[in-house]
Amino acid sequence: MQQHALRTAMTLYEGGTLDLPTAATRAGVSEDRLRRAVRRAGGSVPTPDVDAGRVAVGAD
């Protein structure tokens, strides 16, 4: 695991760009590990309601 990948995944997860499974996979860590890292860094973990409300968009 590289710190840069973890930090990037944390930021994208917190901001709602990536969901938890995708962010954890990209960082090379478990979902639980990513969630703990976000909390330890003082960030907020999105609630399941927030994750469920995401809309997939595509670009040309």
Contacts in CASP RR format, 6 or more apart in sequence:
PFRMAT RR
TARGET T0000
AUTHOR 0000-0000-0000
METHOD contacts of the structure
MODEL  1
MQQHALRTAMTLYEGGTLDLPTAATRAGVSEDRLRRAVRRAGGSVPTPDV
DAGRVAVGAD
1 27 0 8 1.000
1 28 0 8 1.000
1 29 0 8 1.000
5 26 0 8 1.000
5 27 0 8 1.000
5 28 0 8 1.000
6 27 0 8 1.000
6 28 0 8 1.000
6 29 0 8 1.000
6 34 0 8 1.000
6 37 0 8 1.000
8 26 0 8 1.000
8 27 0 8 1.000
9 18 0 8 1.000
9 23 0 8 1.000
9 24 0 8 1.000
9 26 0 8 1.000
9 27 0 8 1.000
9 29 0 8 1.000
9 34 0 8 1.000
10 23 0 8 1.000
10 27 0 8 1.000
10 34 0 8 1.000
10 37 0 8 1.000
10 38 0 8 1.000
10 41 0 8 1.000
12 18 0 8 1.000
12 23 0 8 1.000
12 26 0 8 1.000
13 19 0 8 1.000
13 20 0 8 1.000
13 23 0 8 1.000
13 34 0 8 1.000
13 38 0 8 1.000
13 46 0 8 1.000
14 38 0 8 1.000
14 43 0 8 1.000
14 44 0 8 1.000
14 45 0 8 1.000
14 46 0 8 1.000
15 46 0 8 1.000
16 46 0 8 1.000
16 50 0 8 1.000
16 54 0 8 1.000
18 26 0 8 1.000
19 51 0 8 1.000
19 54 0 8 1.000
20 31 0 8 1.000
20 34 0 8 1.000
20 35 0 8 1.000
20 46 0 8 1.000
20 51 0 8 1.000
21 31 0 8 1.000
23 34 0 8 1.000
24 30 0 8 1.000
24 31 0 8 1.000
24 33 0 8 1.000
24 34 0 8 1.000
27 34 0 8 1.000
29 37 0 8 1.000
35 45 0 8 1.000
38 44 0 8 1.000
38 45 0 8 1.000
39 45 0 8 1.000
END
